[in-house]
C-alpha cells in the first residue's frame, strides 16, 4: 500500500518570473529550511537565516506567490502565520525553446550551483570535526565519460532509482536507522567544453583518495548521531 505523503515530491517551475524569483539566495535558503525545519514563522526564519523579520516575511510572500511555500494554517488568527514548504524538491527545465524561459532557467541553475558550491566548501571546512567513519565514507571523485545523450539520461535514471530507495527517510524520521545523518548527495553531469587550438588539454580526472587502513572500532555505547 502506498504511503500517503504530506506533500508532492516536486514543484515544477516554468514561468520565467517564478524561475527568477527563486534564483535568490535568501529564498532558496528559506525553502530549504522549511523542508527540514518547517513549518515556521517569519520570526523563526529570521533566527535561522540571520535576516530581519521584515525581509523574511517579504521573501516568504514572494515564494508563496509562485507556489513554493504556503500558509501552514490558512485562516488561523494571530499576529504571525506559520509557513510550510509545498514540495520536497524543486524542478525546472533543462531546455526550452522559449528564450525567456531558457534564460531564466539558466540563471536559476547558476544560482543553485553557486549555492551548492558554498555549502560544500563550508562542509569541507568543518570536515575535520566529523568522526573518522564519516570522513572515510564521504565521496569526492569525478570521471570523464564518452556518452550519448540517451546513455547520460539512462545513467541519471539509474542513480535516481537508487536514491529513491532512501527518500522516505526525509519525510518519516522513524525510518532512519540509528546513526543516520543528513547527507547532501549532488548529481552533476555536463558536456565538457571542447579544447580549441592553443588551449591546454583538459586535466585528467582526479582519483578518489585511497582510504586509510581502518582499525576495528570499539562499540560506541548509546551512540545516536541525530540531525535536525
Secondary structure, 3 states (H helix, E strand, C coil): CCCCCCCEEEEEECCHHHHHHHCCHHHHHHHHHHHHHCCECHHHHHHHHCCCHHHHHHHHHHHHHCCCEEECCCCCCCCCCCEEECEEEEEECCCCCCHHHHHHHHHHHHHHHHHHHHHHHHHHHCHHHCCHHHHHHCCCCCCCCCCCHHHHHHHHHHHHHHHHCCHHHHCCHHHCCCCCCCCCCCCCCCCCCCCCCCCCCCCCCCCCCCCCCCCCCCCCCCCCCCCC
